[in-house]
């Protein structure tokens, strides 16, 4: 997919066709979109709340947006627009905007690192200025130091050579696929499930698609991944989506996958379970067939020990007998938790399969990808449900629920790009002043 060259969120959404008829149109399309997005960035959770926010800040919004009729859209106008707008076009332009912002952030990162490295030097230089006289007196010592400099350089070369050399080892970027139900709509008899593609670590929502009411997530994922450049990525998903067709699409697109394995794929599940329960390799063959990584963490009142075991011993069986596209390694992940206050112990064992080759990813890297899958739940779904009030929203007519969810994703992405790690703090910040929210979505 070719990322759109959009400078701000409003510019991206302005490319979406206006669903209103020309006759009787009272508000410019960009004005409607600006009010909608700025209100969501200010923490407004429903169309009614958005309209009230616009009314409360009418004078300031008119001053900044300068609508032709000096009026702002009402709740009725916002409802009509959101119900009838082309949701596929909304999702498409927001996807392009997200990819463009992510690329811009990646380009800016080296400059930020360089600036951060340069800052201490500037401070040091400022501190050193008053010592210029003292430095002049110490000039003879500088000559002595210059003679010793080659030794220091030799030491730096030796230290560099001691570090592990990773040249030629490709570093993959993880992205999660998972579905989320809009519970408010379901409460009124209209089940709506949205499948999203989210970047590991950053929580950037790259794309979102609705699941057809007569189907499930399995049929939506091919459309979600279709047309995207998957090279250099590892797409992670839970066992529901562990399907040969999805695996083939990912591998065929130049990407890799890491999928959970459960009883919905019985042959794959039983073979993986048996492999780790009764390893077939001899002691001297273990290093070439088996890896293990363990990590212990303490926090949130519990002690957690995670162990991931990986093996490439089933590669030929999975490819030839089970015809599993691109399968290279299988995994067993054991998570043992101890509640510190009560001493209660729980243990969970899960299995997985990946297309990453033995030399492309070790057990520690597979554990990082496996754990990274939960970015979609912790940084996106939970935030939208709790912090942005999506679960409590009762909209259910037309395209409105999906459109508002897409706008929430876009605002969430913008806050992440701006450096907000706590979205509740970000909503309070932009909600405090109208011009802050407008600047976030329109670059005014």
N, C-alpha and C positions, 0 to 999 in steps of 0.2 A: 504494500500500500504506500502510495506517495503522500507524505505528510503535507497538509495544507500550510501555506505560508501566512498564517494568521498571527497578528500581533497581540490580540486579546480575545477574550471569550465572546464578547459582543460581536466582533467582526466575524467569528466563526458561525455563530447562530444566525447572523443576518443573511447568510447564504441559503438558509432554509426558506422555502417558498411560504409566503404569507397565505394562510388558508382562508382569509376573509374575502368577501366580494368587494369590488371597487366601490360600488354604490353604498353610501352610508358609512364608509370607513372614516372614523374620527381621530384615530391615533396612528402615528407613524409606526411601522413595524419595529424599527430599532428601539423606539421608546418603550414599547410593550415588553420587549426582551430585556432591556436594561433594568426596568422596574422589577421584573421577575427574578433576574439573577442577583441583583443587589439586595433584594429582600431576603432571598435564601442565604446569602453571605452574611446577612445581619441576624440570622437565627430564626427567621420566620418559617413555620412548619406547614402551613396550609394556605390555600388560595385566599381564604377569608382573612387570614392573618397578613398575607402579602398586601391585599387591598387596603387593610386598615393601616398598615405601616406606611404605604404610599400616601394615604390621606393625612396621617399625622405629620408627615415630613413633606407635604405638598409644595410649600414655598421653596424649600431648599432644593428639592428635586427639579422643579421647574427652572430654577436659576441655573442649575448645572446642565440639565438635559435640553432646555430651551425648545419644548415642543411648539409646533406651529399654532395650535389652538389654546395653548397655555392651560391644558387640562391633562389629567393622568387617567389611565384606564381603571375602570371599576372592577369589582369582583366578578360581575356578570361577563364583562369583556374577557377577563383572564380565563374564566371557566370555558367560554366558547372557543377561545384560541387553543387552549391546551387539549381540549377534547378532540379537535378536528385537525390539528397540525400533523404533517407527515412525520411520524415518529421514526421511520427508517432514515429519513434525511437528517433529522436531529441527531440520531446516534452516529451516523456516518460523519457528519461535520465535527462532532465532539470528539470522535475517535481520531480524526486527522489533527485536531487541535492538541489532543493529549500527546500524540506521537511527536508533534512539532515542539511542544514545550519540553518533553523529555530529552529530545535531541539538543535543544538549546541549553538545557541544564547540564548535559554531558559536556558540551563545548565550553561552558563557563567554568566547570569544575577545575580544570588545570590552572586557569588564571587565578581562581580564588586561592588555590593551594600555594601558588607562587607568591601572591600578595601576602598571604599569612606568613610565609617564610621570610619575606622581605621586611615585615613589620618589626620583628625583634632587632634586625640590623639597624633600622632607622632609629629605634629607641636607644640602642647601644651607641650609635654615632652621636646622638644628642647628648648622652651622658659623657661621652669621651671628649667633647669639645672643650670644657673647662680644663681638661687635663693636658691641653696641648703643650703648655710650658714644661710640665713634668715629663712629657714624652720626648721633648727636645733634649732634656738633660739625660734621658736614658738612651740616647742614640747609640753610644758605644755597645750597649747591651743588645741592640737590634741587630748589629753586625754579627754578634755571636749567635743570635737566634737564627739568622739567615743561614749560617753554616750548618745548624742543626736541622734545618727544614727538610732536607732530603730523607733523613731518618724518619721523620713524621709521615712523609709521603709514602715511604716503604711500608710503614705500619698500616696505613689506610688501604693500600693495595692488598696486603695480606688479609685484613679483615673482610674485604669485599670478596676475596676468593673463598673465604670460609663459608659464606652464605650459600644456601642451596641454589643451584642454577635451574630456573624454570623456563628457559627459552624453549619455544616450540610447543609448550603445553597450553592448549586453548582453555580460556576461562569462560564458562557458560553462564548465561543469565537466566535465572528462574522466573517463571510466570505461572500463576495458579488459575485454574478454571473451576468454578463452582457456581451453584445456583442459589438463589435467595427468593423466598416467597414474600409477597406483600400481604401481610396478615390483615391489615385494615380492609382491603378489598375482599379478601376471603370471608371475612366476618359478614359481608353482605351478599355472599353467594357467588362471588366472581373470583375464582382462583387465578392469581397472576404470579408467575415465576419468571425471574430474570436471571440469565446466566451471564457471568462477567469474566473477563480476563484481566488479571491484576498482577503487576510486577512485584516480585519478591523484594522484601526489604523496604522499598520506598512506599509501597501501597498505592502506586499510580494505577488508576483504572484505565486500561487501554481500550476496552471495548465492552459493549453490553448488548444482549439480544434477548427478546422475549421468547418463552417456550410456548408453542402452540397448545391451546387448551385441551386438544384431543391427543396430545403426545407427551413426551417427557424431555429431560435435559439431553438425552442421548442424541435426539434428532436436531437439537439446537446448536450443539457444539461444532459440527462441521460448518455451519453458516458463520459462527463466531470466529473460527480460525481461517475460513476461506479468504484467499487473496492477501494474506499477511506474510511478511518475510519472517520465517521461523528459523533462519540460519543463526547459529550461535545461542539458541535458546533451549531451555528444558521446560516443557510444559508439564506441570504436576496436576494430578486430579485424584479424586477418591475412587473407591472400587466400583461405584455405579457406572462410571464412565470408562471403565477398563473394557474396551471393545476393540476388536481387530480393525474395524473400519477407521476408527479414530486414530489408532496407532499407525496405520498405513498412511493416513493423511498427513500426520505430523512428520513421519520419516520421509515421505515423498516430498514434503515441503522443505527438506533440508534441516529440520529440527530434531530434537530428542524429546523423549517422554520419560516420566517417572509416574507409574500408576500403582494405586493400591490394589491388592488382590484379596478377594473374598470368595465365598462359595458360589457367587453368580458365574464364576469361571471355574468349575469344579476340577477339571483336569490340571489346570495351571496351579490352582490352590493346593491340591493334594501333592503334586510333584514338588512344589516349593517347601511345603511343610515336611515332607518325608526327607528331603535333602538335608535340612538342618537338624532334624531329629536323629537321623542315622547317616552321617556323612560317609560317602563311598570312598573317599581318598585315604591313602596311607599317610603315616606321619611325615615321611619325607616329601610327600606331594602337597601337603597342606598350604605351604607358602604360595604355591602357584594356583591354588583353587579357592582359598578362603582368606577373608580379611575381617577384622573386627575393630570397632571403635566404640569407646565408652566415654560418656561425659556425665559428671555429677554437678548438679546445681541446687542451691538453697535459696528460697525466696517465697514470699507470699504465704509464709507459715507452713511450708512443706519442703521436704528433701526429695529431689527427683534424680533418679539414675536412668539414663537412656543408653541402650546398647544397640548398635546396628551391626549386623553381620551381612556380608555380601559374598556372592560366589558366581563365577562364570561357568560352573560345571554343567549347567543345564542348557547351555547355548544351542547345541546341535539338536537336542530333543525338542526344545521350544520352537525352533525354526522349521525343522523337517517334519516332526510328528504332529505337533500342535499347530503348525503354520502360523506362528505368532510373529507379525511383521517387526523386523529389526531387533528382536529380543537379544540382549547380551548378558545381563546379570539379573539375578534374583536376590531378594533381601528379606531378612527377618529383623524386625525392630521390637525390642522389649523395653517397656517403660515401667519402672517401679517407683511408686510414690509412697512417701511416709508423711502423714499429717503430724506435725511436730507436737501439737497440743494434746492430741489423744493417742498417738502411737499407732493409729489405724494405717494398715498397709494395703495397697492395691497394686495389681500388676496387669498389664495389658500387652498382648503380643499381636503384632500385625505383620503382614507380608506384602511384598511389592515386587514389581518388575520394571526394568529400565532398558532403554536402548543405548545407554552410555557404555562404551567398551571398557574392558578391564584396565587399559592404560589411560583412559580418559577421565576416570573418576574413581577414587578410592573410597573406603567406607566413611571416612570423615566428611568428604565432600557430598556423598549421598545423604548422610544424616543432615547436613546443612540444607540441602534441597528439600528433604522430607519435612523438616521443621519449618522451612521457609514457606511451605504450602499454606500454613495457617495465617499468613499475612492477610489473605483475603477475608478471613473471618475476624481477626483481631483489629485490623486497621481500616476495614471498609464496612463489612456487614454490621458489626457491632456498633460502629460509630454512626452509621446511618440510622440504625434502629433506635439507639438510646440517646445519643447526643443530638441528632438532627430530627428525631421524632418520627421516623418513617413508619414504624409499626403502629403508631397511634393514629396515623392519617387515614381518614375514611373515604378518600376519593376512589371511585370505582367505575366511572363512566368514560367511555371512549378511550382516547390515548393519554388522558391526563395523568393517571398513576405512573405510567412508564416515563412520560416526559419529565415529570417532577423528579423522579428517581435519577434520570439522566443529568438534570441540572445539579442535583445534589452531588453526583459523582464529579462533575466538572468543577464545582466550587471546592470540593474536597481536594481535588488534584491541585488547584491553584494554591490552596493553603499549604499543602505539602511542598510545592515548589518555592513558596515564600519562606519556608523554614519552620512552619508551625508543627510541632510534634504533638501538642495537645490541642485538638480541634475545638474543644469547648472554650479554651482561652482565645483561639482565633475568632470564633463567632462573637464573643464578647467584645473583642477589639474592634472588629468591623461594624458591630452593631452599635457601638458607642457614638459614632459620627457617620452621617450619610456620605460625606465625601470620601471616607475610607473605603466603604463598600463599593461605591461607584468606581473609585480608582482601581480596585481589585479586578473588576469585571470589564471595565471599559477603557482603562489607561487614561482617564481624564485627569 
